[in-house]
Amino acid sequence: MEEIETKIENEKKGCGGDGLLYFLVVLLGTGALLIYNAIITPVNFWSYTMPDYNVLFYISFSYNAPQLIVLFIMMKWGEKWNLNKRVWITLLILIAGVVVIPLIPTTINNQTDALVLVIITTMVLGIANGILSGSIFSLSASLGGDFSVAAMIGNGIAGILMELIRIITQAAMNSDDQIIAGTIIYFVLAGVVLICCLVGFEVIRCIPKAHRTIVMMHGKIRGGQNSNDYIPFDESVGEEQNISPPVQETTAGLITEEVGDIIGQVMPEDVESKGSKDVLGDDEDIIGAGNEEPRSNGEILKSIWVDCLSIFFVFFITLALFPGVTNMVTPASSMDPDWFGIWNMSCFMVGDMVGRSLPQLVVLWGRKTNIVVVFARLIFYPLIILQVEEVLHSDLLLYITMLLFSATNGYTSTLAMMYGPTQVEKKDKPQAGVLMTVFLNSGLFGGSLLALGLNPLLS
């Protein structure tokens, strides 16, 4: 018991000095989901430019399908790719995407042609985002449990941020002839946020703790360097180098010097209303494990399969209904349909953000209970479909449903991403992060596929 309390105290001390790094991981998490939220949020833009199609169904599927393929590739060969180049290239592609996407339906008159190009562009952005997400969650898992939570919080902020920008542009430019101009401004602001993410990543590389972690990910785990090789601080971290050490510190020394910063191996199942910092220990006792070869994906999966299933079904259940089916609910009042869609989407984004943030304050249940709560969310299927069919028809009921639907999405998914890396040793955390992301995106893909099947039935 005394040993556990010591680990908890070390974790708190370790996190206390990581404020800037934590903020920057949140920023990267925001960038990882920003482009998807940017595309699905301007519902009235899509209905105005392509009224013959329910564009959100196609966007959701075309965005998530290629991510799954990319993540399977990353799971096998991701460690061989330079982390810095991955993040830079993918963020630049996403920045280009926010410029191209709004131009397609506004410059091509034929709706079918425009939709095909939007789908192709969205697939390219999905591929880039799959690489970026896998990289960010691998890095955050290596940094520690609290940083996995930070990345998930960033995902939630992405939705809130884009919804806020959309509300401002909609309020300022709400007439039909201003929809296109307002949407272009909206996407430009999204691009500015992605540029901030790029700058934020460069700052992360200058923070010693993050620098050492990246060195470990590309050196110790990959086996690209021996313990006497030194990677200069101002060089591109992750490149294969064999440089004679100009100073006495070695790569191994840099890694083992950092203690009290990585989460513990054991996560208690019975958690009584504790925050994430109170249930996550550190890896001080297994730092030396970095000298061993990482386990295979199958061996790692045996340790985290419960959390992988949780994260899969969280997003499978959510994506089957959101944003396509939930957007089919019509207002029961005389509210303007455009604003109704915005408030509907806003409820989801707010609830999701609250759910992702709560594990920082209170952890209500353990990892095995979490998967039970995940399956209990199936109750939202009949509840939302009955509102689409107007058997239940109340604006207030929809808002409450969306808040609960999204809050449970955010909370259970963050717990799964937080618990998963704690089940493996430090040397296996980066790959555990990639595996968790693969299951997350598998859920997104499966849910999007089910949504496409529901579309004609509900239409």
SULQUIDA-V847875 format. One record per residue. OMEGA is omega in radians with two decimals (999 if undefined). Layout:
omega:OMEGA
omega:OMEGA
This chain:
omega:3.14
omega:3.13
omega:3.13
omega:3.14
omega:3.11
omega:3.11
omega:3.14
omega:-3.13
omega:3.09
omega:-3.14
omega:3.14
omega:3.13
omega:-3.13
omega:-3.10
omega:-3.05
omega:-3.12
omega:-3.05
omega:-3.06
omega:-3.12
omega:3.14
omega:3.13
omega:3.13
omega:-3.11
omega:3.05
omega:3.04
omega:3.13
omega:3.11
omega:3.07
omega:3.08
omega:3.13
omega:-3.10
omega:-3.11
omega:-3.04
omega:-3.03
omega:3.12
omega:3.12
omega:3.12
omega:-3.10
omega:-3.04
omega:-3.03
omega:-3.09
omega:-3.06
omega:-3.09
omega:3.09
omega:-3.13
omega:3.13
omega:3.13
omega:-3.08
omega:3.13
omega:-3.05
omega:-3.10
omega:-3.05
omega:2.97
omega:-2.94
omega:-3.05
omega:3.10
omega:-3.11
omega:-3.14
omega:-3.10
omega:-3.12
omega:-3.06
omega:3.12
omega:-3.02
omega:-3.10
omega:-3.11
omega:3.11
omega:-3.10
omega:3.14
omega:-3.13
omega:-3.09
omega:3.05
omega:3.08
omega:3.13
omega:3.13
omega:-3.10
omega:-3.00
omega:-3.05
omega:-3.09
omega:-3.12
omega:-3.09
omega:3.14
omega:-3.09
omega:-3.09
omega:3.12
omega:3.11
omega:-3.07
omega:-3.12
omega:-3.08
omega:-3.10
omega:3.11
omega:3.09
omega:3.08
omega:3.13
omega:3.10
omega:3.08
omega:-3.12
omega:-3.12
omega:3.06
omega:-3.03
omega:-3.01
omega:-3.10
omega:-3.12
omega:-3.06
omega:-3.09
omega:-3.12
omega:3.14
omega:3.13
omega:-3.04
omega:-3.12
omega:-3.05
omega:-3.12
omega:3.11
omega:3.14
omega:-3.13
omega:3.14
omega:3.13
omega:3.08
omega:3.13
omega:-3.14
omega:3.13
omega:3.14
omega:3.10
omega:3.09
omega:3.12
omega:3.09
omega:3.09
omega:3.13
omega:-3.11
omega:3.09
omega:3.10
omega:-3.12
omega:-3.11
omega:3.12
omega:-3.13
omega:-3.09
omega:-3.12
omega:3.04
omega:3.11
omega:-3.10
omega:3.09
omega:3.12
omega:3.14
omega:3.12
omega:-3.06
omega:-3.14
omega:-3.14
omega:2.99
omega:3.06
omega:-3.13
omega:3.13
omega:3.11
omega:3.08
omega:3.10
omega:3.06
omega:3.13
omega:3.13
omega:3.14
omega:3.13
omega:3.13
omega:-3.07
omega:-3.12
omega:3.10
omega:3.12
omega:3.11
omega:-3.13
omega:3.12
omega:-3.13
omega:-3.13
omega:3.12
omega:3.14
omega:-3.10
omega:-3.06
omega:-2.98
omega:3.10
omega:-3.08
omega:-3.10
omega:3.13
omega:-3.09
omega:-3.09
omega:-3.14
omega:3.13
omega:-3.14
omega:3.10
omega:3.08
omega:3.12
omega:-3.14
omega:3.08
omega:3.12
omega:3.07
omega:3.10
omega:3.10
omega:3.12
omega:3.13
omega:3.06
omega:3.07
omega:3.10
omega:3.11
omega:3.10
omega:-3.14
omega:3.13
omega:3.10
omega:3.08
omega:3.11
omega:-3.12
omega:-3.14
omega:3.13
omega:-3.03
omega:-3.10
omega:3.14
omega:3.12
omega:3.14
omega:3.14
omega:3.12
omega:3.06
omega:3.13
omega:-3.10
omega:-3.04
omega:3.12
omega:-3.06
omega:-3.07
omega:-3.08
omega:-3.13
omega:-3.09
omega:-3.11
omega:3.04
omega:-2.98
omega:-3.14
omega:3.10
omega:-3.10
omega:3.10
omega:-3.11
omega:-3.06
omega:-3.04
omega:3.09
omega:3.13
omega:-3.08
omega:3.09
omega:3.10
omega:3.05
omega:-3.14
omega:3.02
omega:-3.05
omega:3.11
omega:-3.04
omega:3.14
omega:3.11
omega:-3.02
omega:-3.12
omega:3.07
omega:3.09
omega:3.14
omega:3.13
omega:3.12
omega:-3.11
omega:-3.05
omega:3.11
omega:-3.07
omega:3.11
omega:3.12
omega:-3.06
omega:-3.13
omega:-3.03
omega:-3.03
omega:-3.12
omega:-2.98
omega:3.09
omega:3.13
omega:-3.13
omega:-3.10
omega:-3.09
omega:-3.08
omega:3.02
omega:3.07
omega:3.07
omega:-3.07
omega:-3.14
omega:-3.11
omega:-3.14
omega:3.12
omega:3.10
omega:3.05
omega:-3.04
omega:-3.06
omega:-3.06
omega:-3.12
omega:3.12
omega:-3.12
omega:-3.13
omega:3.14
omega:3.13
omega:-3.13
omega:3.08
omega:3.07
omega:3.10
omega:3.11
omega:3.12
omega:-3.14
omega:3.13
omega:3.10
omega:-3.11
omega:3.10
omega:-3.12
omega:-3.00
omega:-3.03
omega:3.12
omega:-3.11
omega:3.08
omega:3.09
omega:3.12
omega:-3.08
omega:3.09
omega:-3.04
omega:3.04
omega:-3.04
omega:3.02
omega:3.14
omega:-3.07
omega:-3.04
omega:3.08
omega:-3.09
omega:-3.05
omega:0.09
omega:-3.00
omega:-3.06
omega:-3.12
omega:3.13
omega:3.13
omega:3.10
omega:-3.13
omega:-3.13
omega:3.07
omega:3.13
omega:3.13
omega:-3.13
omega:3.09
omega:-3.09
omega:3.13
omega:-3.14
omega:3.08
omega:3.11
omega:3.14
omega:-3.13
omega:3.07
omega:3.13
omega:-3.12
omega:3.11
omega:3.13
omega:-3.08
omega:3.14
omega:3.14
omega:3.13
omega:3.14
omega:3.11
omega:-3.14
omega:-3.14
omega:-3.10
omega:-3.04
omega:-3.14
omega:3.05
omega:-3.07
omega:-3.06
omega:3.04
omega:-2.97
omega:-3.09
omega:-3.12
omega:-3.00
omega:-3.14
omega:3.06
omega:-3.10
omega:-3.11
omega:3.06
omega:3.12
omega:3.11
omega:-3.13
omega:3.09
omega:3.13
omega:3.07
omega:3.12
omega:-3.12
omega:3.12
omega:3.12
omega:-3.08
omega:-3.13
omega:-3.14
omega:3.09
omega:3.09
omega:3.04
omega:-3.13
omega:3.09
omega:2.97
omega:2.93
omega:-3.02
omega:3.14
omega:3.12
omega:-3.12
omega:3.12
omega:3.13
omega:-3.12
omega:3.12
omega:3.11
omega:-3.12
omega:3.12
omega:3.14
omega:3.13
omega:-3.08
omega:-3.14
omega:3.10
omega:3.05
omega:-3.10
omega:-3.06
omega:-3.08
omega:3.13
omega:3.13
omega:3.09
omega:-3.14
omega:-3.14
omega:3.12
omega:-3.10
omega:-3.01
omega:-3.09
omega:-3.13
omega:-3.08
omega:-3.11
omega:3.11
omega:-3.06
omega:-3.08
omega:-3.10
omega:-3.05
omega:3.12
omega:-3.13
omega:3.06
omega:3.09
omega:3.10
omega:3.13
omega:3.11
omega:-3.14
omega:3.09
omega:3.13
omega:3.08
omega:-3.11
omega:3.02
omega:3.08
omega:3.10
omega:-3.14
omega:-3.13
omega:3.12
omega:3.11
omega:3.13
omega:3.10
omega:3.12
omega:3.10
omega:3.10
omega:3.14
omega:-3.04
omega:-3.13
omega:-3.14
omega:-3.10
omega:-3.14
omega:999
